[in-house]
């Protein structure tokens, strides 16, 4: 059990080791975890070009075309994971080149470097970033598939509603009456053939023979 003197000493030591207090000290401390940059929470390291990262992100946005904030967030996660995996490969190659600069063509030394713990760490980080990228990719595909299916269902429902409304309007609309003049012109005239026009009908009537009119002269009576 700690004595009162030990507790007091620990409290004093804790106050003296609270970390950097100045702005410059805090900035320097924030870079301690960079090292190779493999475990850094920063998206871009000081030696990386922001334009390259924005080009990668823009290409992914053009490819996936996110339509919601959730989809856009997942595309951003894919870009970050892809960027960090590429960084891991660059740092690994740089480390291997540095270690092998004095090895010449000695394949044994190169093989030893490839089998080293450092290379194993590089591969570990790269695999973690690939899993993170693929996980976000799968989530994005699920969201976009669900969104497109919902949009298709809505479009089909709207089209069906419009078709039903159109059918109801057609059923409720009365039949348009035929023109009286057209009906009269189409009707057959009395005594005319079914294909005769009114003029032809009059000509036909003029050419017919009429019955003889009875004589109206007074009868002759014999005078006795």
C-alpha angles and dihedrals in degrees: 000000000000118000124230090255092054093049091051091049092050091051091052092048091049091054090051094052104049093126130249116340103183124079091243092049093049091049091051092046091052088061095055093090093050099080099134089354092243095122098031118126089209114102094214127033122214093259095049125096113240090205090062091053092047090050090054092047093047091051091052092047090052090048099048100027097204114214100190137044091251092054091047091052091052091050088053090051090051091052093050094047092047091048092051093047090053090048090053091054092048093049092045092052091046092050092048092049090050093050094045098046092099096036094079109186094337101133093187093062091046090050090051090054092049090052094046126117090248093061089046089056092049090052091047093055093044091052091049091052091048091053091049091050094047092047092054089044092055092047090051092051091051093050094047093046091052092046093051092046091051091048089051092051092050092049092050092048092051092048091049092049091051092049092050092049090050091051092050092051091051093050093050095048113098120233112266111247117243118248113269092219092051091048092051093048091050095048115096116251119236112270094006127114117255092256100044123112119220091262091050089048092055091048090051092052092049092055096052120104114245122214117259115269113238114253114257097197115124116257117252117244123202115242114224 
